[in-house]
Amino acid sequence: MSINYQNSKQDDPAVKPATSTTEFIAPVNHTSTFPTTLSDLDHHLPLVSSGTNKSIYSTLSALRKSTLSIPNRLTSILQDANFVEALQHYLNDHCSSHQSKDAIWPLIPNERSGSWALDQALKLESQTSFLSQEPRNEKRVDVQPVSAYFKSTDGHVSQWSFSTRRLNLPVLQLLGHASSQGTGCVLIDTTRRGKSYPDALRRTVPIWSTVWNRVLFPEMVDSGYCDFQSFGLEGSETSQIESRIPQFAADLRALGLSLEDLRQKVKRPVRCVWVSQPGDKQHWEECFENLVQQIQSETWRSQQASGTNNINILICCSASKRVLGAEMSEDGYIQGAGDDSEGWSRGLTAKLFWDNKQVLMEAVHEGADLEQLVDDIVASSKVSQHVGHAILVAPTTNLFIATGSNEVSKQTRETFSIVIACNANVQQDDEKLLALGCKQGKLGSKVLREKLVQVKARCEQTLKKTPNAKVLVTCSTGRDLSVGVVLVLLCCFYHDQGTIDFFRFRSIDKQFIKQRLAWITSSKPDANPSRATLQAVNSFLMGRPD
């Protein structure tokens, strides 16, 4: 039975369309002439000498730098995380179709910004009962917590796309588990000053859900309905996005994934609703109440259309409070404080922050040298770095990928028949280790192109001797160079069912490579090979000159 959602389209720009969003915006004094940005000074100081003007610019720049300090960022991150935790507690207590006291809404961070606004312990706790439902056998010993990988660039105006490299299958599967217990999932992200929602939540996620709904449940959703219609985008934009959906769906089908198996796991179509942090903490509960009413309304509409609750609720949560003016007007609060962390974090990651939250925040309150403390934490993490959790690339039974430093432990060498370490420079006295000596970045991808002949020959020799030999590929991130090597091995040695096949002729083209890359991103959603790495792989596999 079809779920038919009718959304009124209003052409009058003065009339705001109904949206599935929960947002509180503080009133703005539009008559104020006080400058809030450096660029405003040009209009407020027309008669000031250039020397004085430069002095004021320098002063304001120093103030802004002080406002955007690491202590203010970490304090702001904690405020956003407190909002997320309060939201989940309210949902657990007030929003379950099964009326269960043990109802849990799992929290999913959208990497990378969203992971700062979500306590890693709370993430694991919220997902544990659902992850335990995943099959565990000799192929997959452990199940990792789910993160999402939706990029705002896929939702930029006129650049709308559905990424076949970011399928976010674990998010779909977790939604299926949550809906069976009467709840849904909360997707966490943040955005910088001046916006209520990042484009990832406004456009990328609704496009993603619409495409998956069309492919997995064509008979259960109205062919004319799209999630992004309910967000209040302009009619011309929704029309342009809608025109691309059929091609996005065709691209997804062309990957050759096991759609019927996935359909059984997801169970029902995805429905997005939105919520953002209000400007004042006293409005949090009112915000949560409105959100629950939205969810109940969507559930009721589903029941009216199909006779049963036929949707998976995905809450798109913008955890950061909207800041309309300059940061200096917000008492140190920074909207989207964890965004673009490379520019301020000194190597501190979201995981390191949450692992060391207590000592870091004590240093903030005591006014200690926070930069030195951060440097010490980062340095300590690098010393203790080793091969991370090895993830099996399904449907193979013997090809794994992981993060890894220069050192490969004895235990790792004993577990795997061959370890290909992309960034390792020192060739240890062990025939099981192949160190490629690639640097990070474009230079590393160029060196990788030259090393792939050696990689192919070494693996072919090992796999012909022992077809079920376990192969591990590592790089410093576990997302770039190692993905390129695994992609080459999949294209050269593996049949469509994931078994070793040296003798079957295969024509390797871009579509074939894209299908094999989908195996990797389905198993390891954070896999994100650079353009240079993919070019190196294409050049090697299709015989293109450099």
Secondary structure in CASP SS format (residue, H / E / C, confidence):
PFRMAT SS
TARGET T0000
AUTHOR 0000-0000-0000
METHOD secondary structure of the structure
MODEL  1
M C 1.00
S C 1.00
I E 1.00
N C 1.00
Y C 1.00
Q C 1.00
N C 1.00
S C 1.00
K C 1.00
Q C 1.00
D C 1.00
D C 1.00
P C 1.00
A C 1.00
V C 1.00
K C 1.00
P C 1.00
A C 1.00
T C 1.00
S C 1.00
T E 1.00
T E 1.00
E C 1.00
F C 1.00
I C 1.00
A C 1.00
P C 1.00
V C 1.00
N C 1.00
H C 1.00
T C 1.00
S C 1.00
T C 1.00
F C 1.00
P C 1.00
T C 1.00
T C 1.00
L H 1.00
S H 1.00
D H 1.00
L H 1.00
D H 1.00
H H 1.00
H H 1.00
L C 1.00
P C 1.00
L C 1.00
V C 1.00
S C 1.00
S H 1.00
G H 1.00
T H 1.00
N H 1.00
K H 1.00
S H 1.00
I H 1.00
Y H 1.00
S H 1.00
T H 1.00
L H 1.00
S H 1.00
A H 1.00
L H 1.00
R H 1.00
K H 1.00
S H 1.00
T H 1.00
L C 1.00
S C 1.00
I H 1.00
P H 1.00
N H 1.00
R H 1.00
L H 1.00
T H 1.00
S H 1.00
I H 1.00
L H 1.00
Q H 1.00
D H 1.00
A H 1.00
N H 1.00
F H 1.00
V H 1.00
E H 1.00
A H 1.00
L H 1.00
Q H 1.00
H H 1.00
Y H 1.00
L H 1.00
N H 1.00
D H 1.00
H H 1.00
C C 1.00
S C 1.00
S C 1.00
H C 1.00
Q C 1.00
S C 1.00
K C 1.00
D C 1.00
A C 1.00
I C 1.00
W C 1.00
P C 1.00
L E 1.00
I E 1.00
P E 1.00
N E 1.00
E C 1.00
R C 1.00
S H 1.00
G H 1.00
S H 1.00
W H 1.00
A C 1.00
L C 1.00
D C 1.00
Q H 1.00
A H 1.00
L H 1.00
K H 1.00
L H 1.00
E H 1.00
S H 1.00
Q H 1.00
T H 1.00
S H 1.00
F H 1.00
L H 1.00
S C 1.00
Q C 1.00
E C 1.00
P C 1.00
R C 1.00
N C 1.00
E C 1.00
K C 1.00
R C 1.00
V C 1.00
D C 1.00
V C 1.00
Q C 1.00
P C 1.00
V C 1.00
S C 1.00
A E 1.00
Y C 1.00
F C 1.00
K C 1.00
S H 1.00
T H 1.00
D H 1.00
G H 1.00
H C 1.00
V C 1.00
S C 1.00
Q C 1.00
W C 1.00
S C 1.00
F C 1.00
S C 1.00
T C 1.00
R C 1.00
R C 1.00
L C 1.00
N C 1.00
L H 1.00
P H 1.00
V H 1.00
L H 1.00
Q H 1.00
L H 1.00
L H 1.00
G H 1.00
H H 1.00
A H 1.00
S H 1.00
S H 1.00
Q C 1.00
G C 1.00
T C 1.00
G C 1.00
C E 1.00
V E 1.00
L E 1.00
I E 1.00
D E 1.00
T C 1.00
T C 1.00
R C 1.00
R C 1.00
G C 1.00
K C 1.00
S C 1.00
Y C 1.00
P C 1.00
D H 1.00
A H 1.00
L H 1.00
R H 1.00
R H 1.00
T H 1.00
V H 1.00
P H 1.00
I H 1.00
W H 1.00
S H 1.00
T H 1.00
V H 1.00
W H 1.00
N H 1.00
R H 1.00
V H 1.00
L H 1.00
F C 1.00
P C 1.00
E C 1.00
M C 1.00
V E 1.00
D C 1.00
S C 1.00
G C 1.00
Y C 1.00
C C 1.00
D H 1.00
F H 1.00
Q H 1.00
S H 1.00
F H 1.00
G C 1.00
L C 1.00
E C 1.00
G H 1.00
S H 1.00
E H 1.00
T H 1.00
S H 1.00
Q H 1.00
I H 1.00
E H 1.00
S H 1.00
R H 1.00
I H 1.00
P H 1.00
Q H 1.00
F H 1.00
A H 1.00
A H 1.00
D H 1.00
L H 1.00
R H 1.00
A C 1.00
L C 1.00
G C 1.00
L C 1.00
S C 1.00
L H 1.00
E H 1.00
D H 1.00
L H 1.00
R H 1.00
Q H 1.00
K H 1.00
V H 1.00
K C 1.00
R C 1.00
P C 1.00
V E 1.00
R E 1.00
C E 1.00
V E 1.00
W E 1.00
V E 1.00
S E 1.00
Q C 1.00
P C 1.00
G C 1.00
D C 1.00
K H 1.00
Q H 1.00
H H 1.00
W H 1.00
E H 1.00
E H 1.00
C H 1.00
F H 1.00
E H 1.00
N H 1.00
L H 1.00
V H 1.00
Q H 1.00
Q H 1.00
I H 1.00
Q H 1.00
S H 1.00
E H 1.00
T H 1.00
W H 1.00
R H 1.00
S H 1.00
Q H 1.00
Q H 1.00
A H 1.00
S H 1.00
G C 1.00
T C 1.00
N C 1.00
N C 1.00
I C 1.00
N E 1.00
I E 1.00
L E 1.00
I E 1.00
C E 1.00
C E 1.00
S E 1.00
A C 1.00
S C 1.00
K C 1.00
R C 1.00
V C 1.00
L C 1.00
G C 1.00
A C 1.00
E H 1.00
M H 1.00
S H 1.00
E C 1.00
D C 1.00
G C 1.00
Y C 1.00
I C 1.00
Q C 1.00
G C 1.00
A C 1.00
G C 1.00
D C 1.00
D C 1.00
S H 1.00
E H 1.00
G H 1.00
W C 1.00
S C 1.00
R C 1.00
G C 1.00
L C 1.00
T C 1.00
A H 1.00
K H 1.00
L H 1.00
F H 1.00
W H 1.00
D H 1.00
N C 1.00
K H 1.00
Q H 1.00
V H 1.00
L H 1.00
M H 1.00
E H 1.00
A H 1.00
V H 1.00
H H 1.00
E H 1.00
G C 1.00
A C 1.00
D C 1.00
L H 1.00
E H 1.00
Q H 1.00
L H 1.00
V H 1.00
D H 1.00
D H 1.00
I H 1.00
V H 1.00
A H 1.00
S H 1.00
S H 1.00
K H 1.00
V H 1.00
S C 1.00
Q C 1.00
H C 1.00
V C 1.00
G C 1.00
H C 1.00
A C 1.00
I E 1.00
L E 1.00
V C 1.00
A C 1.00
P C 1.00
T C 1.00
T C 1.00
N C 1.00
L E 1.00
F E 1.00
I E 1.00
A E 1.00
T E 1.00
G C 1.00
S C 1.00
N C 1.00
E C 1.00
V C 1.00
S C 1.00
K H 1.00
Q H 1.00
T H 1.00
R H 1.00
E H 1.00
T H 1.00
F C 1.00
S C 1.00
I E 1.00
V E 1.00
I E 1.00
A E 1.00
C C 1.00
N C 1.00
A C 1.00
N C 1.00
V C 1.00
Q C 1.00
Q C 1.00
D C 1.00
D C 1.00
E C 1.00
K C 1.00
L E 1.00
L E 1.00
A E 1.00
L C 1.00
G C 1.00
C C 1.00
K C 1.00
Q C 1.00
G C 1.00
K H 1.00
L H 1.00
G H 1.00
S H 1.00
K H 1.00
V H 1.00
L H 1.00
R H 1.00
E H 1.00
K H 1.00
L H 1.00
V H 1.00
Q H 1.00
V H 1.00
K H 1.00
A H 1.00
R H 1.00
C H 1.00
E H 1.00
Q H 1.00
T H 1.00
L H 1.00
K H 1.00
K H 1.00
T C 1.00
P C 1.00
N C 1.00
A C 1.00
K C 1.00
V E 1.00
L E 1.00
V E 1.00
T E 1.00
C E 1.00
S C 1.00
T C 1.00
G C 1.00
R C 1.00
D C 1.00
L H 1.00
S H 1.00
V H 1.00
G H 1.00
V H 1.00
V H 1.00
L H 1.00
V H 1.00
L H 1.00
L H 1.00
C H 1.00
C H 1.00
F H 1.00
Y E 1.00
H C 1.00
D C 1.00
Q C 1.00
G C 1.00
T C 1.00
I E 1.00
D C 1.00
F C 1.00
F C 1.00
R C 1.00
F C 1.00
R C 1.00
S C 1.00
I C 1.00
D C 1.00
K H 1.00
Q H 1.00
F H 1.00
I H 1.00
K H 1.00
Q H 1.00
R H 1.00
L H 1.00
A H 1.00
W H 1.00
I H 1.00
T H 1.00
S H 1.00
S H 1.00
K C 1.00
P C 1.00
D C 1.00
A C 1.00
N C 1.00
P C 1.00
S C 1.00
R H 1.00
A H 1.00
T H 1.00
L H 1.00
Q H 1.00
A H 1.00
V H 1.00
N H 1.00
S H 1.00
F H 1.00
L H 1.00
M H 1.00
G C 1.00
R C 1.00
P C 1.00
D C 1.00
END
